[in-house]
Amino acid sequence: MSLLEAPEAFLYQRLVNRTSVSQYVSSRVFPLIAPQNTPLPLIVYQRTAVERPQSLAGNVGNPVVTLQLTTYGTSYTSVKNIARAVRIAIDGWTGTTSGVTIQRTTLASEADGVDMPADDQMLPYYSVQQSFEFRINETLSTPTTVPGAPTITTAEDGEFVMWTPPADDGGAALTNYRLYIDGVWDGASYSGDPPQTQSVDPAVGGTVVRVSAINAIGEGPLSAAVTVTQ
C-alpha cells in the first residue's frame, strides 16, 4: 500500500516502519475503515479537518491538517500500549515526505473507548482515539531526473557530428554530452549550444553514432542511432 498525499503518506509509512508500532499491528493501518475480518489490533485514520488561513487576497500561511487515528484491540492494556507507541512515533515530527514539508506535528487530543457488541457471543473491543495536527507546506518541488535524449542533426563524412539538446532537461541544467561511436563512448565530454564534435571518419559499411546528455543527476538515454556513410 502506498499513498501519494502528505501527511497521510508520512503517517502510514511512519507507523508500519516503526518497530515499536508494527510489533503490534504489522501493516494493519487503513484509511477510513478496515477490511472485513481483519484481525485485531489495527489502526484506522481519517482527515477530520483542514484549516487554510485566508484573507481577502486568498490563502495566507500554511494549512493545518487534522488526522484522527483510532486504535482497536481486544484489551484495554494493548490499545493503550499501541497508542503510546503511536504518540512517540508521530508527535513532534517534522520533515519532508511525498514532496510536502511537514513543519510541525502536534497531538491535539486523546480519548479511550469501548464497544459492547449486542451479540453475547462476541467479546467487547477497546479503542484509543488520537487527533494529530500537521502544519504542512504544500509548495511542491519539481523532482529532478536525468535528461531526455538529444537529436543528432548532422553526421556526414568529413563533417562535424552535431545535435540539438533534449526537449526535457530533467529539471536540472545540462552540463555536457557524450558521443558514442559504434556503441563505445569516445572518452570526451562535449559542451556548447549547439554542441559539436570533430569529424568522424566512417568505417567500411558505415559508422553508427549516438549521443547522450548529462545533468547533475546523471546521464540520460542515448539518441536514435545515425549511420555516418562514406
Sequence and secondary structure as in RCSB ss.txt:
>XXXX:A:sequence
MSLLEAPEAFLYQRLVNRTSVSQYVSSRVFPLIAPQNTPLPLIVYQRTAVERPQSLAGNVGNPVVTLQLTTYGTS
YTSVKNIARAVRIAIDGWTGTTSGVTIQRTTLASEADGVDMPADDQMLPYYSVQQSFEFRINETLSTPTTVPGAP
TITTAEDGEFVMWTPPADDGGAALTNYRLYIDGVWDGASYSGDPPQTQSVDPAVGGTVVRVSAINAIGEGPLSAA
VTVTQ
>XXXX:A:secstr
    STTHHHHHHHHHH HHHHHHHTT EEESS  TT  SSEEEEEEEEEE  EETTEE S  EEEEEEEEEESS
HHHHHHHHHHHHHHHTT  EEETTEEEEEEEEEEEEEEEE  SSTTS  EEEEEEEEEEEEE             
EEEEE TTS EEEE  S  TTS EEEEEEEETTEE S  B SSS B       TT EEEEEEEEESS B      
EEE  
